[in-house]
Amino acid sequence: MSQRACSKLAASLFASACLLIAAGPSLAQDNIFDEARFGSVLGVDQANPERGVLITGMLFFDPWDHDNATGWSKFTRPRIHIGGDVSTAGETNQIYAGFSWTAHLNDTFFLEAGFGGSVNDGNLHPDGSNSPALGCHTLFHEYLAAGINLDKNWRLVGTAEHSSHAGLCGSDNSGLTRAGLMVGYKF
């Protein structure tokens, strides 16, 4: 997938997500979305510096009622997430999807982990630039997050994410490592 095509796809997903948030109350009544998050991330890997800010967004679905699960069933009933990072400086864009698990420490604080896959428009091999050499356009994607519930709907979430291919696409595997802050709305 070309960088231009991936950028258009990521921008389309972001615009669609914004429209869905605007329609939030009516969609929430139909239980389509569980949560939407938007914010920004920065590349934090000093060996493969990425320039600029990346706009990021995620949508969560809860088809197995993860929020109301208790004990071990919380692990067997994850939420589903889809999301994307769009570069503002011509760096690597990506879209991703996977499963997420949230552990509420109390009514205010929570921790979260997610695992899945991603598609990117980055460089596959070293090209003389500072951009990471990813080895392939399809990567594993995982993230860790810590959040604060501001009220019953709004939350602030710090996140760190990583995408790489675990050596499955050859020796070029710089990966993408990013961290940032997101604002979430729980429907």
Secondary structure, DSSP 8 states (H G I E B T S, - for coil): --HHHHHHHHHHHHHHHHHHHHTHHHHHHTT--SEEEEEEEEE--TTS---SEEEEEEEEE-TT-GGG--TTHHHHS-EEEEEEEEESSS---EEEEEEEEEEESSSSEEEEEEEEEEEE---SS--SSSS---SSSEEEEEEEEEEEESSSSEEEEEEEEEEE-TTTT-S----EEEEEEEEEEE-
